[in-house]
């Protein structure tokens, strides 16, 4: 099965709803602004971002959009917005556009890149 392009995935996200589409696009813009070297790749049903290493991904669901941090457990979460309790992953759920600022997503992106780069 061929891997979807970012545009094909975005077309699918648009079918979930305008809010999800807007959130995914906003996350993409924020990642590119915060970490200009970041590249995108469609994997696991979402868009993964990498800059030397994969550091986060954005996934759209019916009720929310999730920004996943594969090495999130290594992030010192001084702001308390990370969710999850597994060995490695953490995520931030976004329900509306204002969640991006309210949950300080821009603060977490460089920390996620640093955490991913410090892994073995």
Biopython code that builds the backbone (N, CA, C, O; Angstrom):
import numpy as np
from Bio.PDB.StructureBuilder import StructureBuilder

atoms = [
    (1, "UNK", "N", (0.845, -1.190, 0.000)),
    (1, "UNK", "CA", (0.000, 0.000, 0.000)),
    (1, "UNK", "C", (0.883, 1.244, 0.000)),
    (1, "UNK", "O", (1.805, 1.356, 0.808)),
    (2, "UNK", "N", (0.606, 2.156, -0.886)),
    (2, "UNK", "CA", (1.418, 3.373, -1.000)),
    (2, "UNK", "C", (1.164, 4.298, 0.185)),
    (2, "UNK", "O", (0.055, 4.375, 0.715)),
    (3, "UNK", "N", (2.203, 4.980, 0.575)),
    (3, "UNK", "CA", (2.084, 5.939, 1.663)),
    (3, "UNK", "C", (1.344, 7.174, 1.155)),
    (3, "UNK", "O", (1.590, 7.641, 0.043)),
    (4, "UNK", "N", (0.450, 7.691, 1.965)),
    (4, "UNK", "CA", (-0.285, 8.889, 1.587)),
    (4, "UNK", "C", (0.639, 10.096, 1.608)),
    (4, "UNK", "O", (1.610, 10.147, 2.363)),
    (5, "UNK", "N", (0.320, 11.051, 0.776)),
    (5, "UNK", "CA", (1.028, 12.324, 0.831)),
    (5, "UNK", "C", (0.406, 13.154, 1.951)),
    (5, "UNK", "O", (-0.692, 12.854, 2.421)),
    (6, "UNK", "N", (1.110, 14.189, 2.369)),
    (6, "UNK", "CA", (0.573, 15.083, 3.397)),
    (6, "UNK", "C", (-0.750, 15.659, 2.909)),
    (6, "UNK", "O", (-1.704, 15.754, 3.682)),
    (7, "UNK", "N", (-0.821, 16.043, 1.638)),
    (7, "UNK", "CA", (-2.058, 16.633, 1.095)),
    (7, "UNK", "C", (-3.216, 15.634, 1.132)),
    (7, "UNK", "O", (-4.342, 16.009, 1.458)),
    (8, "UNK", "N", (-2.952, 14.368, 0.801)),
    (8, "UNK", "CA", (-4.010, 13.350, 0.848)),
    (8, "UNK", "C", (-4.516, 13.167, 2.278)),
    (8, "UNK", "O", (-5.716, 13.018, 2.509)),
    (9, "UNK", "N", (-3.587, 13.181, 3.232)),
    (9, "UNK", "CA", (-3.993, 13.048, 4.627)),
    (9, "UNK", "C", (-4.831, 14.256, 5.046)),
    (9, "UNK", "O", (-5.839, 14.104, 5.735)),
    (10, "UNK", "N", (-4.416, 15.451, 4.634)),
    (10, "UNK", "CA", (-5.177, 16.662, 4.972)),
    (10, "UNK", "C", (-6.582, 16.612, 4.376)),
    (10, "UNK", "O", (-7.541, 17.062, 5.003)),
    (11, "UNK", "N", (-6.704, 16.064, 3.163)),
    (11, "UNK", "CA", (-8.033, 15.915, 2.556)),
    (11, "UNK", "C", (-8.912, 14.999, 3.408)),
    (11, "UNK", "O", (-10.104, 15.255, 3.570)),
    (12, "UNK", "N", (-8.320, 13.927, 3.951)),
    (12, "UNK", "CA", (-9.053, 13.026, 4.850)),
    (12, "UNK", "C", (-9.444, 13.736, 6.145)),
    (12, "UNK", "O", (-10.559, 13.571, 6.639)),
    (13, "UNK", "N", (-8.521, 14.525, 6.689)),
    (13, "UNK", "CA", (-8.790, 15.254, 7.936)),
    (13, "UNK", "C", (-9.948, 16.227, 7.727)),
    (13, "UNK", "O", (-10.796, 16.391, 8.604)),
    (14, "UNK", "N", (-9.977, 16.865, 6.567)),
    (14, "UNK", "CA", (-11.052, 17.824, 6.275)),
    (14, "UNK", "C", (-12.426, 17.131, 6.375)),
    (14, "UNK", "O", (-13.411, 17.766, 6.749)),
    (15, "UNK", "N", (-12.489, 15.843, 6.043)),
    (15, "UNK", "CA", (-13.739, 15.096, 6.136)),
    (15, "UNK", "C", (-14.195, 14.919, 7.587)),
    (15, "UNK", "O", (-15.390, 14.784, 7.852)),
    (16, "UNK", "N", (-13.246, 14.920, 8.520)),
    (16, "UNK", "CA", (-13.604, 14.804, 9.942)),
    (16, "UNK", "C", (-14.301, 16.066, 10.426)),
    (16, "UNK", "O", (-15.164, 16.007, 11.302)),
    (17, "UNK", "N", (-13.925, 17.213, 9.854)),
    (17, "UNK", "CA", (-14.547, 18.465, 10.252)),
    (17, "UNK", "C", (-13.594, 19.640, 10.102)),
    (17, "UNK", "O", (-12.373, 19.481, 10.108)),
    (18, "UNK", "N", (-14.177, 20.811, 9.970)),
    (18, "UNK", "CA", (-13.379, 22.026, 9.794)),
    (18, "UNK", "C", (-12.481, 22.306, 10.998)),
    (18, "UNK", "O", (-11.345, 22.754, 10.842)),
    (19, "UNK", "N", (-12.991, 22.043, 12.185)),
    (19, "UNK", "CA", (-12.206, 22.325, 13.397)),
    (19, "UNK", "C", (-10.928, 21.484, 13.408)),
    (19, "UNK", "O", (-9.846, 22.003, 13.679)),
    (20, "UNK", "N", (-11.051, 20.185, 13.114)),
    (20, "UNK", "CA", (-9.879, 19.314, 13.090)),
    (20, "UNK", "C", (-8.896, 19.768, 12.012)),
    (20, "UNK", "O", (-7.690, 19.820, 12.254)),
    (21, "UNK", "N", (-9.405, 20.094, 10.832)),
    (21, "UNK", "CA", (-8.551, 20.530, 9.732)),
    (21, "UNK", "C", (-7.789, 21.801, 10.127)),
    (21, "UNK", "O", (-6.578, 21.899, 9.927)),
    (22, "UNK", "N", (-8.514, 22.764, 10.685)),
    (22, "UNK", "CA", (-7.897, 24.026, 11.104)),
    (22, "UNK", "C", (-6.837, 23.777, 12.171)),
    (22, "UNK", "O", (-5.765, 24.381, 12.133)),
    (23, "UNK", "N", (-7.128, 22.893, 13.121)),
    (23, "UNK", "CA", (-6.158, 22.584, 14.179)),
    (23, "UNK", "C", (-4.896, 21.945, 13.610)),
    (23, "UNK", "O", (-3.788, 22.330, 13.982)),
    (24, "UNK", "N", (-5.052, 20.968, 12.709)),
    (24, "UNK", "CA", (-3.888, 20.310, 12.117)),
    (24, "UNK", "C", (-3.044, 21.325, 11.346)),
    (24, "UNK", "O", (-1.818, 21.334, 11.462)),
    (25, "UNK", "N", (-3.700, 22.176, 10.564)),
    (25, "UNK", "CA", (-2.970, 23.186, 9.797)),
    (25, "UNK", "C", (-2.256, 24.174, 10.730)),
    (25, "UNK", "O", (-1.127, 24.580, 10.454)),
    (26, "UNK", "N", (-2.900, 24.552, 11.812)),
    (26, "UNK", "CA", (-2.288, 25.477, 12.783)),
    (26, "UNK", "C", (-1.067, 24.854, 13.446)),
    (26, "UNK", "O", (-0.057, 25.525, 13.655)),
    (27, "UNK", "N", (-1.161, 23.559, 13.777)),
    (27, "UNK", "CA", (-0.020, 22.858, 14.376)),
    (27, "UNK", "C", (1.126, 22.807, 13.370)),
    (27, "UNK", "O", (2.277, 23.042, 13.735)),
    (28, "UNK", "N", (0.823, 22.503, 12.104)),
    (28, "UNK", "CA", (1.862, 22.440, 11.072)),
    (28, "UNK", "C", (2.579, 23.792, 10.955)),
    (28, "UNK", "O", (3.808, 23.841, 10.905)),
    (29, "UNK", "N", (1.819, 24.870, 10.914)),
    (29, "UNK", "CA", (2.415, 26.215, 10.799)),
    (29, "UNK", "C", (3.294, 26.521, 12.005)),
    (29, "UNK", "O", (4.387, 27.067, 11.861)),
    (30, "UNK", "N", (2.813, 26.168, 13.192)),
    (30, "UNK", "CA", (3.566, 26.442, 14.419)),
    (30, "UNK", "C", (4.877, 25.655, 14.437)),
    (30, "UNK", "O", (5.918, 26.189, 14.820)),
    (31, "UNK", "N", (4.826, 24.390, 14.024)),
    (31, "UNK", "CA", (6.045, 23.573, 13.986)),
    (31, "UNK", "C", (7.061, 24.210, 13.026)),
    (31, "UNK", "O", (8.237, 24.347, 13.362)),
    (32, "UNK", "N", (6.599, 24.596, 11.836)),
    (32, "UNK", "CA", (7.504, 25.180, 10.836)),
    (32, "UNK", "C", (8.081, 26.510, 11.315)),
    (32, "UNK", "O", (9.238, 26.824, 11.033)),
    (33, "UNK", "N", (7.279, 27.289, 12.036)),
    (33, "UNK", "CA", (7.743, 28.580, 12.553)),
    (33, "UNK", "C", (8.738, 28.378, 13.701)),
    (33, "UNK", "O", (9.748, 29.077, 13.784)),
    (34, "UNK", "N", (8.446, 27.421, 14.581)),
    (34, "UNK", "CA", (9.270, 27.183, 15.774)),
    (34, "UNK", "C", (10.554, 26.433, 15.434)),
    (34, "UNK", "O", (11.621, 26.733, 15.971)),
    (35, "UNK", "N", (10.439, 25.457, 14.540)),
    (35, "UNK", "CA", (11.595, 24.629, 14.148)),
    (35, "UNK", "C", (11.644, 24.604, 12.616)),
    (35, "UNK", "O", (11.155, 23.667, 11.985)),
    (36, "UNK", "N", (12.244, 25.652, 12.027)),
    (36, "UNK", "CA", (12.235, 25.791, 10.562)),
    (36, "UNK", "C", (12.834, 24.602, 9.817)),
    (36, "UNK", "O", (12.487, 24.373, 8.658)),
    (37, "UNK", "N", (13.711, 23.850, 10.444)),
    (37, "UNK", "CA", (14.346, 22.709, 9.780)),
    (37, "UNK", "C", (13.447, 21.471, 9.759)),
    (37, "UNK", "O", (13.818, 20.459, 9.165)),
    (38, "UNK", "N", (12.280, 21.529, 10.393)),
    (38, "UNK", "CA", (11.400, 20.358, 10.510)),
    (38, "UNK", "C", (10.875, 19.914, 9.151)),
    (38, "UNK", "O", (10.508, 20.732, 8.308)),
    (39, "UNK", "N", (10.849, 18.599, 8.961)),
    (39, "UNK", "CA", (10.264, 17.999, 7.767)),
    (39, "UNK", "C", (9.011, 17.237, 8.177)),
    (39, "UNK", "O", (8.819, 16.918, 9.350)),
    (40, "UNK", "N", (8.162, 16.949, 7.191)),
    (40, "UNK", "CA", (6.909, 16.245, 7.451)),
    (40, "UNK", "C", (6.887, 14.920, 6.712)),
    (40, "UNK", "O", (7.449, 14.772, 5.627)),
    (41, "UNK", "N", (6.217, 13.960, 7.339)),
    (41, "UNK", "CA", (6.066, 12.645, 6.723)),
    (41, "UNK", "C", (4.771, 12.045, 7.249)),
    (41, "UNK", "O", (4.473, 12.145, 8.439)),
    (42, "UNK", "N", (4.007, 11.425, 6.366)),
    (42, "UNK", "CA", (2.772, 10.763, 6.787)),
    (42, "UNK", "C", (3.121, 9.364, 7.278)),
    (42, "UNK", "O", (3.716, 8.567, 6.553)),
    (43, "UNK", "N", (2.740, 9.078, 8.524)),
    (43, "UNK", "CA", (3.017, 7.770, 9.111)),
    (43, "UNK", "C", (2.048, 7.531, 10.267)),
    (43, "UNK", "O", (1.674, 8.468, 10.973)),
    (44, "UNK", "N", (1.648, 6.292, 10.455)),
    (44, "UNK", "CA", (0.751, 5.908, 11.558)),
    (44, "UNK", "C", (-0.568, 6.682, 11.540)),
    (44, "UNK", "O", (-1.191, 6.862, 12.586)),
    (45, "UNK", "N", (-0.996, 7.134, 10.375)),
    (45, "UNK", "CA", (-2.266, 7.842, 10.276)),
    (45, "UNK", "C", (-2.208, 9.307, 10.663)),
    (45, "UNK", "O", (-3.247, 9.938, 10.856)),
    (46, "UNK", "N", (-1.009, 9.855, 10.779)),
    (46, "UNK", "CA", (-0.855, 11.266, 11.120)),
    (46, "UNK", "C", (0.342, 11.851, 10.392)),
    (46, "UNK", "O", (0.920, 11.215, 9.511)),
    (47, "UNK", "N", (0.704, 13.056, 10.763)),
    (47, "UNK", "CA", (1.867, 13.714, 10.176)),
    (47, "UNK", "C", (2.958, 13.752, 11.236)),
    (47, "UNK", "O", (2.781, 14.335, 12.306)),
    (48, "UNK", "N", (4.089, 13.124, 10.927)),
    (48, "UNK", "CA", (5.232, 13.142, 11.839)),
    (48, "UNK", "C", (6.187, 14.243, 11.432)),
    (48, "UNK", "O", (6.403, 14.490, 10.245)),
    (49, "UNK", "N", (6.758, 14.901, 12.428)),
    (49, "UNK", "CA", (7.732, 15.971, 12.196)),
    (49, "UNK", "C", (9.096, 15.501, 12.659)),
    (49, "UNK", "O", (9.226, 14.871, 13.709)),
    (50, "UNK", "N", (10.115, 15.812, 11.867)),
    (50, "UNK", "CA", (11.482, 15.422, 12.213)),
    (50, "UNK", "C", (12.435, 16.568, 11.915)),
    (50, "UNK", "O", (12.209, 17.371, 11.009)),
    (51, "UNK", "N", (13.492, 16.625, 12.690)),
    (51, "UNK", "CA", (14.619, 17.515, 12.422)),
    (51, "UNK", "C", (15.829, 16.729, 12.914)),
    (51, "UNK", "O", (16.294, 16.922, 14.038)),
    (52, "UNK", "N", (16.331, 15.845, 12.062)),
    (52, "UNK", "CA", (17.368, 14.905, 12.479)),
    (52, "UNK", "C", (16.759, 13.665, 13.106)),
    (52, "UNK", "O", (17.157, 12.544, 12.788)),
    (53, "UNK", "N", (15.799, 13.861, 13.992)),
    (53, "UNK", "CA", (15.056, 12.759, 14.626)),
    (53, "UNK", "C", (13.573, 13.140, 14.622)),
    (53, "UNK", "O", (13.222, 14.320, 14.591)),
    (54, "UNK", "N", (12.701, 12.106, 14.655)),
    (54, "UNK", "CA", (11.270, 12.397, 14.807)),
    (54, "UNK", "C", (11.059, 12.940, 16.218)),
    (54, "UNK", "O", (11.503, 12.335, 17.193)),
    (55, "UNK", "N", (10.386, 14.073, 16.322)),
    (55, "UNK", "CA", (10.179, 14.637, 17.662)),
    (55, "UNK", "C", (8.719, 14.814, 18.030)),
    (55, "UNK", "O", (8.400, 14.917, 19.214)),
    (56, "UNK", "N", (7.824, 14.851, 17.056)),
    (56, "UNK", "CA", (6.397, 14.890, 17.400)),
    (56, "UNK", "C", (5.573, 14.586, 16.170)),
    (56, "UNK", "O", (6.085, 14.527, 15.052)),
    (57, "UNK", "N", (4.285, 14.393, 16.398)),
    (57, "UNK", "CA", (3.361, 14.143, 15.309)),
    (57, "UNK", "C", (2.007, 14.722, 15.651)),
    (57, "UNK", "O", (1.683, 14.934, 16.819)),
    (58, "UNK", "N", (1.214, 14.976, 14.613)),
    (58, "UNK", "CA", (-0.136, 15.484, 14.832)),
    (58, "UNK", "C", (-1.124, 14.486, 14.220)),
    (58, "UNK", "O", (-0.964, 14.051, 13.079)),
    (59, "UNK", "N", (-2.147, 14.136, 15.002)),
    (59, "UNK", "CA", (-3.125, 13.125, 14.619)),
    (59, "UNK", "C", (-4.525, 13.674, 14.853)),
    (59, "UNK", "O", (-4.818, 14.217, 15.918)),
    (60, "UNK", "N", (-5.384, 13.531, 13.854)),
    (60, "UNK", "CA", (-6.760, 14.033, 13.960)),
    (60, "UNK", "C", (-7.710, 12.885, 14.298)),
    (60, "UNK", "O", (-7.646, 11.809, 13.702)),
    (61, "UNK", "N", (-8.585, 13.134, 15.259)),
    (61, "UNK", "CA", (-9.623, 12.182, 15.655)),
    (61, "UNK", "C", (-10.972, 12.884, 15.561)),
    (61, "UNK", "O", (-11.030, 14.091, 15.324)),
    (62, "UNK", "N", (-12.059, 12.132, 15.745)),
    (62, "UNK", "CA", (-13.393, 12.729, 15.621)),
    (62, "UNK", "C", (-13.613, 13.876, 16.602)),
    (62, "UNK", "O", (-14.180, 14.906, 16.238)),
    (63, "UNK", "N", (-13.167, 13.704, 17.840)),
    (63, "UNK", "CA", (-13.469, 14.679, 18.888)),
    (63, "UNK", "C", (-12.335, 15.662, 19.184)),
    (63, "UNK", "O", (-12.555, 16.670, 19.857)),
    (64, "UNK", "N", (-11.127, 15.383, 18.690)),
    (64, "UNK", "CA", (-9.990, 16.250, 19.019)),
    (64, "UNK", "C", (-8.823, 16.002, 18.067)),
    (64, "UNK", "O", (-8.858, 15.096, 17.234)),
    (65, "UNK", "N", (-7.802, 16.821, 18.212)),
    (65, "UNK", "CA", (-6.536, 16.620, 17.517)),
    (65, "UNK", "C", (-5.494, 16.409, 18.605)),
    (65, "UNK", "O", (-5.487, 17.116, 19.612)),
    (66, "UNK", "N", (-4.620, 15.438, 18.400)),
    (66, "UNK", "CA", (-3.610, 15.123, 19.403)),
    (66, "UNK", "C", (-2.222, 15.412, 18.841)),
    (66, "UNK", "O", (-1.892, 15.007, 17.727)),
    (67, "UNK", "N", (-1.417, 16.119, 19.631)),
    (67, "UNK", "CA", (-0.013, 16.317, 19.283)),
    (67, "UNK", "C", (0.766, 15.348, 20.165)),
    (67, "UNK", "O", (0.775, 15.473, 21.389)),
    (68, "UNK", "N", (1.417, 14.381, 19.526)),
    (68, "UNK", "CA", (2.092, 13.289, 20.231)),
    (68, "UNK", "C", (3.597, 13.534, 20.294)),
    (68, "UNK", "O", (4.215, 13.946, 19.312)),
    (69, "UNK", "N", (4.161, 13.278, 21.443)),
    (69, "UNK", "CA", (5.606, 13.396, 21.643)),
    (69, "UNK", "C", (6.144, 12.020, 22.003)),
    (69, "UNK", "O", (5.901, 11.521, 23.102)),
    (70, "UNK", "N", (6.881, 11.400, 21.069)),
    (70, "UNK", "CA", (7.392, 10.050, 21.274)),
    (70, "UNK", "C", (8.332, 9.933, 22.462)),
    (70, "UNK", "O", (8.403, 8.882, 23.099)),
    (71, "UNK", "N", (9.059, 11.015, 22.767)),
    (71, "UNK", "CA", (9.970, 11.032, 23.922)),
    (71, "UNK", "C", (9.448, 11.975, 24.997)),
    (71, "UNK", "O", (10.216, 12.532, 25.781)),
    (72, "UNK", "N", (8.143, 12.143, 25.020)),
    (72, "UNK", "CA", (7.520, 13.105, 25.932)),
    (72, "UNK", "C", (7.790, 12.885, 27.399)),
    (72, "UNK", "O", (7.770, 13.833, 28.184)),
    (73, "UNK", "N", (8.046, 11.637, 27.786)),
    (73, "UNK", "CA", (8.311, 11.362, 29.204)),
    (73, "UNK", "C", (9.624, 12.006, 29.654)),
    (73, "UNK", "O", (9.841, 12.206, 30.849)),
    (74, "UNK", "N", (10.505, 12.333, 28.689)),
    (74, "UNK", "CA", (11.772, 12.981, 29.035)),
    (74, "UNK", "C", (11.645, 14.502, 29.147)),
    (74, "UNK", "O", (12.597, 15.175, 29.540)),
    (75, "UNK", "N", (10.475, 15.044, 28.803)),
    (75, "UNK", "CA", (10.274, 16.497, 28.879)),
    (75, "UNK", "C", (9.925, 16.880, 30.312)),
    (75, "UNK", "O", (9.034, 16.292, 30.924)),
    (76, "UNK", "N", (10.639, 17.872, 30.838)),
    (76, "UNK", "CA", (10.303, 18.407, 32.163)),
    (76, "UNK", "C", (9.048, 19.266, 31.977)),
    (76, "UNK", "O", (9.127, 20.382, 31.464)),
    (77, "UNK", "N", (7.907, 18.748, 32.391)),
    (77, "UNK", "CA", (6.625, 19.409, 32.135)),
    (77, "UNK", "C", (6.288, 20.398, 33.247)),
    (77, "UNK", "O", (5.420, 20.144, 34.083)),
    (78, "UNK", "N", (6.981, 21.513, 33.240)),
    (78, "UNK", "CA", (6.771, 22.527, 34.283)),
    (78, "UNK", "C", (5.416, 23.217, 34.146)),
    (78, "UNK", "O", (4.919, 23.788, 35.116)),
    (79, "UNK", "N", (4.813, 23.175, 32.966)),
    (79, "UNK", "CA", (3.522, 23.840, 32.748)),
    (79, "UNK", "C", (2.333, 22.914, 32.992)),
    (79, "UNK", "O", (1.207, 23.377, 33.170)),
    (80, "UNK", "N", (2.588, 21.601, 33.000)),
    (80, "UNK", "CA", (1.537, 20.644, 33.336)),
    (80, "UNK", "C", (0.504, 20.361, 32.264)),
    (80, "UNK", "O", (-0.614, 19.959, 32.588)),
    (81, "UNK", "N", (0.843, 20.559, 30.993)),
    (81, "UNK", "CA", (-0.131, 20.314, 29.924)),
    (81, "UNK", "C", (0.009, 18.949, 29.256)),
    (81, "UNK", "O", (-0.878, 18.545, 28.504)),
    (82, "UNK", "N", (1.099, 18.233, 29.510)),
    (82, "UNK", "CA", (1.286, 16.931, 28.872)),
    (82, "UNK", "C", (0.384, 15.889, 29.512)),
    (82, "UNK", "O", (0.231, 15.843, 30.732)),
    (83, "UNK", "N", (-0.210, 15.056, 28.668)),
    (83, "UNK", "CA", (-1.057, 13.971, 29.154)),
    (83, "UNK", "C", (-0.408, 12.643, 28.823)),
    (83, "UNK", "O", (0.406, 12.545, 27.905)),
    (84, "UNK", "N", (-0.775, 11.629, 29.574)),
    (84, "UNK", "CA", (-0.257, 10.288, 29.339)),
    (84, "UNK", "C", (0.641, 9.851, 30.474)),
    (84, "UNK", "O", (1.220, 10.679, 31.177)),
    (85, "UNK", "N", (0.755, 8.531, 30.652)),
    (85, "UNK", "CA", (1.555, 8.024, 31.766)),
    (85, "UNK", "C", (2.397, 6.818, 31.378)),
    (85, "UNK", "O", (2.933, 6.132, 32.248)),
    (86, "UNK", "N", (2.516, 6.556, 30.094)),
    (86, "UNK", "CA", (3.314, 5.414, 29.636)),
    (86, "UNK", "C", (4.797, 5.654, 29.849)),
    (86, "UNK", "O", (5.200, 6.693, 30.373)),
    (87, "UNK", "N", (5.615, 4.678, 29.438)),
    (87, "UNK", "CA", (7.065, 4.785, 29.633)),
    (87, "UNK", "C", (7.693, 5.899, 28.801)),
    (87, "UNK", "O", (8.655, 6.528, 29.243)),
    (88, "UNK", "N", (7.160, 6.155, 27.596)),
    (88, "UNK", "CA", (7.823, 7.102, 26.717)),
    (88, "UNK", "C", (6.974, 8.257, 26.225)),
    (88, "UNK", "O", (7.370, 9.419, 26.324)),
    (89, "UNK", "N", (5.821, 7.936, 25.701)),
    (89, "UNK", "CA", (4.990, 8.941, 25.026)),
    (89, "UNK", "C", (4.241, 9.877, 25.975)),
    (89, "UNK", "O", (3.890, 9.526, 27.101)),
    (90, "UNK", "N", (4.016, 11.087, 25.456)),
    (90, "UNK", "CA", (3.106, 12.042, 26.083)),
    (90, "UNK", "C", (2.382, 12.752, 24.947)),
    (90, "UNK", "O", (2.841, 12.725, 23.805)),
    (91, "UNK", "N", (1.259, 13.384, 25.250)),
    (91, "UNK", "CA", (0.518, 14.091, 24.215)),
    (91, "UNK", "C", (-0.214, 15.292, 24.798)),
    (91, "UNK", "O", (-0.411, 15.414, 26.007)),
    (92, "UNK", "N", (-0.601, 16.157, 23.896)),
    (92, "UNK", "CA", (-1.454, 17.298, 24.243)),
    (92, "UNK", "C", (-2.673, 17.209, 23.338)),
    (92, "UNK", "O", (-2.543, 17.143, 22.115)),
    (93, "UNK", "N", (-3.865, 17.207, 23.945)),
    (93, "UNK", "CA", (-5.105, 17.158, 23.172)),
    (93, "UNK", "C", (-5.569, 18.584, 22.895)),
    (93, "UNK", "O", (-5.576, 19.440, 23.780)),
    (94, "UNK", "N", (-5.950, 18.811, 21.656)),
    (94, "UNK", "CA", (-6.472, 20.107, 21.231)),
    (94, "UNK", "C", (-7.911, 19.920, 20.774)),
    (94, "UNK", "O", (-8.199, 19.079, 19.923)),
    (95, "UNK", "N", (-8.816, 20.716, 21.350)),
    (95, "UNK", "CA", (-10.232, 20.624, 20.972)),
    (95, "UNK", "C", (-10.667, 21.830, 20.141)),
    (95, "UNK", "O", (-11.498, 21.709, 19.241)),
    (96, "UNK", "N", (-10.101, 22.984, 20.449)),
    (96, "UNK", "CA", (-10.410, 24.223, 19.720)),
    (96, "UNK", "C", (-9.104, 24.976, 19.466)),
    (96, "UNK", "O", (-8.097, 24.732, 20.130)),
    (97, "UNK", "N", (-9.133, 25.891, 18.498)),
    (97, "UNK", "CA", (-7.919, 26.602, 18.082)),
    (97, "UNK", "C", (-7.212, 27.310, 19.247)),
    (97, "UNK", "O", (-5.983, 27.376, 19.277)),
    (98, "UNK", "N", (-7.980, 27.833, 20.195)),
    (98, "UNK", "CA", (-7.368, 28.559, 21.314)),
    (98, "UNK", "C", (-6.558, 27.639, 22.231)),
    (98, "UNK", "O", (-5.738, 28.119, 23.014)),
    (99, "UNK", "N", (-6.779, 26.318, 22.142)),
    (99, "UNK", "CA", (-5.999, 25.373, 22.954)),
    (99, "UNK", "C", (-4.510, 25.429, 22.612)),
    (99, "UNK", "O", (-3.666, 25.175, 23.471)),
    (100, "UNK", "N", (-4.185, 25.760, 21.360)),
    (100, "UNK", "CA", (-2.780, 25.789, 20.937)),
    (100, "UNK", "C", (-1.994, 26.786, 21.787)),
    (100, "UNK", "O", (-0.893, 26.487, 22.251)),
    (101, "UNK", "N", (-2.573, 27.977, 21.986)),
    (101, "UNK", "CA", (-1.911, 28.974, 22.831)),
    (101, "UNK", "C", (-2.104, 28.664, 24.315)),
    (101, "UNK", "O", (-1.167, 28.763, 25.107)),
    (102, "UNK", "N", (-3.334, 28.288, 24.680)),
    (102, "UNK", "CA", (-3.657, 28.036, 26.082)),
    (102, "UNK", "C", (-2.793, 26.923, 26.669)),
    (102, "UNK", "O", (-2.391, 26.988, 27.830)),
    (103, "UNK", "N", (-2.511, 25.907, 25.863)),
    (103, "UNK", "CA", (-1.711, 24.776, 26.336)),
    (103, "UNK", "C", (-0.239, 24.941, 25.975)),
    (103, "UNK", "O", (0.556, 24.013, 26.129)),
    (104, "UNK", "N", (0.117, 26.132, 25.493)),
    (104, "UNK", "CA", (1.522, 26.521, 25.254)),
    (104, "UNK", "C", (2.285, 25.528, 24.376)),
    (104, "UNK", "O", (3.419, 25.159, 24.682)),
    (105, "UNK", "N", (1.651, 25.100, 23.280)),
    (105, "UNK", "CA", (2.270, 24.120, 22.399)),
    (105, "UNK", "C", (3.651, 24.568, 21.904)),
    (105, "UNK", "O", (4.568, 23.753, 21.806)),
    (106, "UNK", "N", (3.799, 25.851, 21.595)),
    (106, "UNK", "CA", (5.091, 26.365, 21.092)),
    (106, "UNK", "C", (6.216, 26.136, 22.100)),
    (106, "UNK", "O", (7.370, 25.953, 21.711)),
    (107, "UNK", "N", (5.891, 26.146, 23.380)),
    (107, "UNK", "CA", (6.873, 25.907, 24.443)),
    (107, "UNK", "C", (7.392, 24.468, 24.381)),
    (107, "UNK", "O", (8.567, 24.215, 24.648)),
    (108, "UNK", "N", (6.511, 23.528, 24.029)),
    (108, "UNK", "CA", (6.858, 22.105, 24.069)),
    (108, "UNK", "C", (7.645, 21.624, 22.858)),
    (108, "UNK", "O", (8.391, 20.650, 22.962)),
    (109, "UNK", "N", (7.498, 22.285, 21.710)),
    (109, "UNK", "CA", (8.138, 21.789, 20.489)),
    (109, "UNK", "C", (9.656, 21.686, 20.594)),
    (109, "UNK", "O", (10.203, 20.621, 20.307)),
    (110, "UNK", "N", (10.374, 22.764, 21.001)),
    (110, "UNK", "CA", (11.835, 22.610, 21.131)),
    (110, "UNK", "C", (12.219, 21.607, 22.217)),
    (110, "UNK", "O", (13.233, 20.919, 22.096)),
    (111, "UNK", "N", (11.419, 21.523, 23.266)),
    (111, "UNK", "CA", (11.697, 20.544, 24.336)),
    (111, "UNK", "C", (11.537, 19.125, 23.796)),
    (111, "UNK", "O", (12.305, 18.230, 24.151)),
    (112, "UNK", "N", (10.535, 18.922, 22.936)),
    (112, "UNK", "CA", (10.304, 17.599, 22.342)),
    (112, "UNK", "C", (11.476, 17.216, 21.431)),
    (112, "UNK", "O", (11.918, 16.067, 21.419)),
    (113, "UNK", "N", (11.968, 18.193, 20.673)),
    (113, "UNK", "CA", (13.118, 17.930, 19.783)),
    (113, "UNK", "C", (14.340, 17.571, 20.610)),
    (113, "UNK", "O", (15.064, 16.632, 20.280)),
    (114, "UNK", "N", (14.568, 18.309, 21.674)),
    (114, "UNK", "CA", (15.707, 18.044, 22.566)),
    (114, "UNK", "C", (15.565, 16.656, 23.210)),
    (114, "UNK", "O", (16.533, 15.897, 23.267)),
    (115, "UNK", "N", (14.371, 16.332, 23.689)),
    (115, "UNK", "CA", (14.129, 15.034, 24.334)),
    (115, "UNK", "C", (14.339, 13.891, 23.347)),
    (115, "UNK", "O", (14.928, 12.869, 23.700)),
    (116, "UNK", "N", (13.863, 14.052, 22.119)),
    (116, "UNK", "CA", (14.019, 13.003, 21.111)),
    (116, "UNK", "C", (15.492, 12.816, 20.745)),
    (116, "UNK", "O", (15.948, 11.696, 20.517)),
    (117, "UNK", "N", (16.225, 13.921, 20.692)),
    (117, "UNK", "CA", (17.637, 13.854, 20.340)),
    (117, "UNK", "C", (18.500, 13.254, 21.433)),
    (117, "UNK", "O", (19.593, 12.756, 21.165)),
    (118, "UNK", "N", (18.011, 13.300, 22.664)),
    (118, "UNK", "CA", (18.802, 12.779, 23.783)),
    (118, "UNK", "C", (18.554, 11.294, 24.021)),
    (118, "UNK", "O", (19.159, 10.690, 24.907)),
    (119, "UNK", "N", (17.655, 10.705, 23.218)),
    (119, "UNK", "CA", (17.332, 9.292, 23.379)),
    (119, "UNK", "C", (18.418, 8.391, 22.833)),
    (119, "UNK", "O", (19.339, 8.844, 22.153)),
    (120, "UNK", "N", (18.300, 7.110, 23.138)),
    (120, "UNK", "CA", (19.286, 6.147, 22.626)),
    (120, "UNK", "C", (18.704, 5.342, 21.498)),
    (120, "UNK", "O", (19.384, 4.481, 20.940)),
]
sb = StructureBuilder()
sb.init_structure("model")
sb.init_model(0)
sb.init_chain("A")
sb.init_seg("    ")
for serial, (resi, resn, name, xyz) in enumerate(atoms, 1):
    if name == "N":
        sb.init_residue(resn, " ", resi, " ")
    sb.init_atom(name, np.array(xyz, "f"), 0.0, 1.0, " ", f" {name:<3s}", serial, name[0])
structure = sb.get_structure()
